[in-house]
Amino acid sequence: MTDTMNEAVTDAIGGADRAGGLSTQGLAVGYRTRSGSGRRAGQAVLSGLGLRARAGELTVLLGPNGAGKSTLLRTLCGLLPPLGGSIRIGGDDLARTPPTTLARRLAVVLTDRVDAGLLSVRELTGLGRHPHTGFTGRLTAADHAAVEWSLKAVGAHHLADRPAAELSDGERQRVLTARALAQEPEVVLLDEPTAFLDVPSRVALTVLLRDLARDKGLTVVVSTHDLELALRVADAVWLVDRDRHVHTGAPEDLIRAGAVGAAFDADHLAFDPASGTFGLRRTARADVAVDAPADVLPLLERALAREGLAVADASRPAAGMSVSWDSAGRLSLTGPDGRAVHVRGFHELTRTVRAW
């Protein structure tokens, strides 16, 4: 790439950053407590934060339970006052932004339970349009179109006429996300939006948020425990570790630096940087020779690992045990005593090797 092209790319990226996004400088978040003298003192959970979530990107906030993620998110949206530092949306200080302006620029979806009263799903979603409607609160045709679009975007259009109070937790979370999208903000902050969704719905909503960020130039920040999914989909990560330090960068940056493993590895769980997934730590009690097709081998490895057995290789010779899978899909096992056993399916396989 030539110097001229480099300058053009740098200018384009810098222009995008200046045009929008959310950033913090020297931010300290936590709770204010009253001392014995009556003075209010701050108890910081996280401090010295210089963070940036860029327009057009999905930024995910990750960290163990109790690390301060929700406290940070509530501070970013103005529900908790910062103990120090500043927060900016599109270059404007959050603390100095009028509430009416902030309501149009920032949308929030928290885990707090919402009392929808007698509102239908469509009416609840329509509340996202009120920052744009003026004192009358009447929705125009354009407002109704925004509501319909947001419901379709989160896969909740079929719920539009149902009473919002009758929704399941997962359905309610979809609708609250639709309400935030109907607001047409610059910045969307979401705390655990996929918490009550099944796996396909979690993937669909996370990908939707990433695509909306890119297609509409939104700044989307999501706190989530769906670690593996987040690392696959997100453009950027804010990772709070056990010592309450915040690491930032692309998912691959944090994986390569070992920050993900350091934050989440436990006695029985380990992050594999190569696959980007977590696996159980196990000490193999024996090594087994395995003869199976390439598509079956990973499944056999999983099943055997559950029973404390590892697949033998050149560096780990088998200890007199073997498993083979023939062309008809039949499993044959040879135990340490040389006795051969034929089994059907993985369940019978694991039950048999458990008795070895």
N, C-alpha and C positions, 0 to 999 in steps of 0.2 A: 504494500500500500504506500503510495507516495505521500510526501509531507502535506501537499495540498489536500489530498483525500483525507488524511488524518485530521487536519484542521477542520475540514467540513464536518466530519463525523463528530469531533469534539464539540463544535459549535452547535450541532443538532442536538446532541445529548444535553449539553448545558442549557440550551434554550428550552428543552422539554422539562428539565429540572426546575428552571426558573418559572415556567408557566403554571406549575401546580405542585401538588404533593403535600406531604406532611413531614415536618422536621422538628427536632428538639435540640436544645442547646443547654448543657449543664443541668439537665432535668433531674430533680429528686422527687420521688413519689413515696407516699406512705400515709400515715394518719396523724392527726393532731390530737394530743392528749392534754388534759388540764392538770397542771402540777398542784402541789399543796398550797402554793401561794396564789393560786387562781390564774396564773399565766398559762397560755397555751403553748405547748412545745411540740415539735414535730418528731415523729418516730419514722425514720426513712426505711423503706423496704428496698428500694433501688435508688442509686444516686449517680450523679455525674454522667447522665445519659446524653450522648450525641447521636441521635438516630435519624434516619431518613427513609421514608416510604415514598417512592416515586410514582408520579402519574403514569398510568398505562401498565402498572405492574401489580401482581398479587404478592403481598408481603405476609408471611406467616410468622406468628409469635409462638414459640415453642419453649417448653421447660417443664421440669418436674412439678408435681403438685406442691403448692405452698411457696413457689419461687417468686411470686409477685406479679404474675401475668395479668390477672384480673384487676389488680390495683393499678398497674400501668395503663391498661385499656380504659379504665374509668377515669383516670387522670387525663388521658389524651382527648376524651370526649367532653371534659369539663364537669363531670359529676363529682370528682374530687379535686380540690385545689392543689396545685403542685406545692411541694415544700421548698422548692427552689428551681431556678432556671426558667426556661420559656418553651412554649409550644407554638408552632407556626403552621398555618394552612395557606398554601399558595403564597407564602411570604408575609402574611398578615398575622400579627400576634393574636392568639386565641383569646387571651385575657381582655383584649381591647376591641374584640369584634362584637358588635351589637347582637343580642339574641336572635332578632328577626333575620339578620344576615346569616348568622351561624346555622339557623334552622334550614336555610336553603343550601348551604354548602356542605353540611356534615350530617350523615345519617348513622344511626347506631342500632345494633341488635344485640341485646344483652341476654343473659340466662334468666333474669328475673321473670317471674310469672306475671303475665298481663291479664287483667280482668277485662274481658271484652264486653261484658254486659250482654245486651240484646243485639249487638251488632252482627251483621252477616260478615262472611269473609270478605266480600267485595267492599263493604262499608269500612271494615277495619283497615283494609289495604288503602282505601281512599283517604284515610287520615294522613298518609304520607304526602298528600297533595296540599294540605292546609297551609304550609309556609308560602305557597304560591297563589292562594285564592283570595287573599285580602280579608277584610273584616266580615264579609258576608258568608264566607265559608262555602259558597256554591261552586260546584264543579262544572267546568265547561266541557265541551266535547273533547278538547285536547286533554283535559285532566282525566276524563273517563278512559280515553285511549291509553294514557300512560298507566292507569290502573290495570286495564286488561292486558297490556303488554307485560307488565311485571308479574302478574299471576301466571301467564303462560310461560314466562322465562324460568320460573322456579318449579314448573310442573304442578301448579295448584289451581289451574283454571277450572277444573272439574269441581272444585270445592266452593266456587264463588258464591253460590246461593245458600250454603249451609250456615247455620248459626256458629259463630266463631267459638262460642263456649263449649261446643260439642266436639271440638277437634282433639285428636290425639296429640301427644307431645311433639311427635315428629311433624305432623301436619301443621301444628301451630308455629313451629320453627320455620317452616317453609313460608307461611303466610307473613310472618314478621319480617322475613328477608324480602318478600315481595313489597311490603310496605316501605321498607328502606329504599328499594330500587325505584318505587313510584315517586319518591321524593326528588329524584334526579339530582343527587348531590355531586360534589366534586370528590369527597372522601367518604368511604364507608368503613366503619369499624364493626366487627362482628366477634362476639365472644362465644366460642363453641357452637357455631351454627349447625354443625352436623351431628351433635351429641345424641340425638334421638332418632337418627335416620338409619335405615339398613345400608348394607355395604354398597349396592349399586347406586342408591340415592346419595350417599356421601360422595362418591366419585363424581356423579353428575353435577351436584351442587358446587363442589370445589372447582371442577373444570369450568362450570358456568361463570363463577366469580373471576377466574383467571381470564376467560375470554371477554367478559364484560370490561374488565380493566383495560385490556388491550384494544378492544373495538371502540370503546367510548371514552378512553382516556381517563378512566376513574383511578383513584388511589384506593386500593382495597387492602385493609389490614385485618387478618383473621387470627384469632387465638384458637388453637386446636390441640387435641391429643392424638389426632390421626397422623402420627409422625411419619410413617412410611409414605402415605399418600401425599402429605405436604411436601416432603423432600422430592417427590417425583414431579409435582405440578407447579410449585411456587417459583416465582422469579427471584425472590429474596427472602432471607430468613433473619429474624431476631431470635437468638437462642439464649435464654436465661439459664445459667448453669447452677449447680448446687451451692456455689459460693456467692450467688446473686451477681455475677458478672454477666454482661450481655455481649454476645458475639454476633457480628453481623456479616452478611455476605451472601453470595449465591449458595444454594444447597451443597454444591460440590466443593466450594471453598471450606465450609465448615466440616464436611465429611473428611476431606483430605487433612485438615488440621487436627483431626481427632476430637473436635469439640462435641460432636454428637455422641460418640461413645462415652466420653468422659462425663457427660450430663446424664446419660440414661443407663449405662451398663450397671448390672447388679450381680449378685452371687449366682443367680441361675439364668441370667439374660445377658447377651452380648450382641453389639451391633457389628454387622459385617460390612465394611466399607465397599467391598467389591460389588455386592448385590444390593446394597442400600436397604437391607432388611435386618430384623432381629431374629436371633435363634437362641434356643436353650443351650446352656452350657451343660455338657455331659462328659463324664469320664467313661470311656468305653471299657467294658469288662472283657471283651474279646473281639478279635477281628475275623470277619467272615468273607470268604471268597464268593463273589457274586458273578453270575453269568446271565445277563439279561439284555434285551434291546435298549437302545438309547432312550426311548420314550418312557420305559418302565423303570430304568435304573434310579432316577431321582426319587420315585415313589418308594422303591425298596429301601433306599438309603434312609428316608424319613421313618418308615415303619421300623426298621432295624434299630435306628438311633433311639427310638422311643423305648426300646428294650435294653439299651446300654450296649449295643453292638455297632461296630464300625465296619465299613467296607474295606477290605484289604487292598493294598496296592503294592508296588515294588518295594516301598520303604517299610511296609507293614504287612508281613506275610500272614496268611490265615492260620488260625490255631486249630486246624483239623475240622473246621465247619465250613459248609458251603450252601449256597442257595442258587437254584437255576430256574429259569423261566423259559419253557419251550414254546414252539411256534403256535401251539394250540392254547396258550395262555395258562398252562398248568405249572404249578410251583412244586419243586422238589427240594427237600432239605436233607442234608447229611449232618448228623450231630457229632459231637466229640467222640462218641463211642463207635463211629463209623456206620451207624444204622441210618438207612434212608427212609424218609417219610414224604408222602405226597399230600399236599393240602390244596384247598380251594379258597382263593381270595386272601386278602391281606389280614382280615380279622383272624382267620384260622392260622395264618402264618405267625402272627404275633403271639397268639395263645400258645402255639407249639414251642417257639423259641424261648418263651418265658419260663417254660418247664425245663430247659436244658441246664 
